[in-house]
């Protein structure tokens, strides 16, 4: 009975972490174009603002991957599939992080 109670307690955390991973994936996807290009210099202000928004989405994706990994590890354990997925996603983000946003 205690093990069922523990499983039920971890279910909301797992659902939150899965939702955070999906949000971080979306942010990374939206931010990747801006992250891969240099700042536009001879464009309309709207173009520069869009690029800045993409770069901000990229940074937020990394922060959310990190937060999710930490939350999942603390609440679900290091070997839980959600923790492993969060760690894998964060590692992939770090590998693509050309601008040092990780630091």
C-alpha positions as CSV (number, residue, x, y, z in Angstrom):
1,X,0.0,0.0,0.0
2,X,2.9,2.4,0.8
3,X,4.4,1.8,-2.6
4,X,1.1,2.7,-4.3
5,X,1.0,5.9,-2.3
6,X,4.5,6.8,-3.4
7,X,3.6,6.2,-7.0
8,X,0.6,8.4,-6.7
9,X,2.7,11.1,-5.1
10,X,5.2,11.1,-7.9
11,X,2.5,11.1,-10.7
12,X,1.9,14.9,-10.5
13,X,5.6,15.6,-10.5
14,X,6.1,13.3,-13.5
15,X,3.3,15.1,-15.4
16,X,4.7,18.5,-14.6
17,X,8.1,17.4,-15.8
18,X,6.8,15.9,-19.0
19,X,4.9,19.2,-19.7
20,X,8.0,21.2,-19.0
21,X,10.0,19.1,-21.4
22,X,7.5,19.6,-24.1
23,X,7.5,23.3,-23.5
24,X,11.3,23.4,-23.5
25,X,11.4,21.4,-26.8
26,X,9.0,24.0,-28.3
27,X,11.1,26.9,-27.1
28,X,14.2,25.3,-28.4
29,X,12.6,24.7,-31.8
30,X,11.3,28.3,-32.0
31,X,14.6,29.7,-30.8
32,X,17.0,27.6,-32.9
33,X,16.7,29.8,-36.0
34,X,17.7,32.9,-34.1
35,X,20.3,31.1,-32.3
36,X,21.9,29.9,-35.5
37,X,22.1,33.3,-37.2
38,X,24.0,36.4,-36.4
39,X,22.2,39.5,-35.2
40,X,20.7,41.2,-38.2
41,X,22.3,44.6,-38.8
42,X,20.6,46.3,-41.7
43,X,17.0,45.3,-41.2
44,X,13.8,46.9,-40.1
45,X,13.4,47.0,-36.3
46,X,10.7,44.3,-36.4
47,X,13.2,41.9,-37.9
48,X,15.7,42.6,-35.1
49,X,13.0,42.3,-32.5
50,X,11.9,38.9,-33.9
51,X,15.5,37.7,-33.9
52,X,15.9,38.8,-30.2
53,X,12.7,37.0,-29.3
54,X,14.0,33.8,-30.9
55,X,17.3,34.1,-29.0
56,X,15.4,34.6,-25.8
57,X,13.3,31.5,-26.5
58,X,16.6,29.6,-27.0
59,X,17.9,30.8,-23.6
60,X,14.6,29.9,-21.9
61,X,14.7,26.4,-23.4
62,X,18.1,25.8,-21.7
63,X,16.9,27.1,-18.4
64,X,13.7,25.0,-18.5
65,X,15.7,21.8,-19.5
66,X,18.0,22.4,-16.5
67,X,15.1,23.2,-14.1
68,X,13.2,20.1,-15.2
69,X,16.3,17.8,-14.9
70,X,16.9,19.1,-11.4
71,X,13.2,18.8,-10.3
72,X,12.9,15.3,-11.8
73,X,16.1,14.1,-10.2
74,X,15.1,15.5,-6.8
75,X,11.6,14.2,-6.8
76,X,11.7,11.1,-9.0
77,X,15.3,9.9,-8.8
78,X,18.3,9.9,-11.1
79,X,17.2,6.8,-12.9
80,X,13.6,7.7,-13.6
81,X,12.9,7.9,-17.4
82,X,11.7,11.5,-17.1
83,X,15.0,12.5,-15.4
84,X,17.0,10.7,-18.0
85,X,15.1,12.4,-20.8
86,X,15.5,15.8,-19.2
87,X,19.3,15.2,-18.8
88,X,19.5,14.0,-22.5
89,X,17.6,17.1,-23.7
90,X,19.8,19.4,-21.6
91,X,22.9,17.8,-23.0
92,X,21.7,18.2,-26.5
93,X,20.9,21.8,-25.9
94,X,24.4,22.4,-24.4
95,X,26.0,20.8,-27.5
96,X,24.1,23.2,-29.8
97,X,24.8,26.2,-27.6
98,X,27.3,28.1,-29.7
99,X,27.0,31.4,-27.8
100,X,27.7,30.2,-24.3
101,X,24.2,30.8,-23.0
102,X,24.7,27.8,-20.8
103,X,27.2,29.7,-18.6
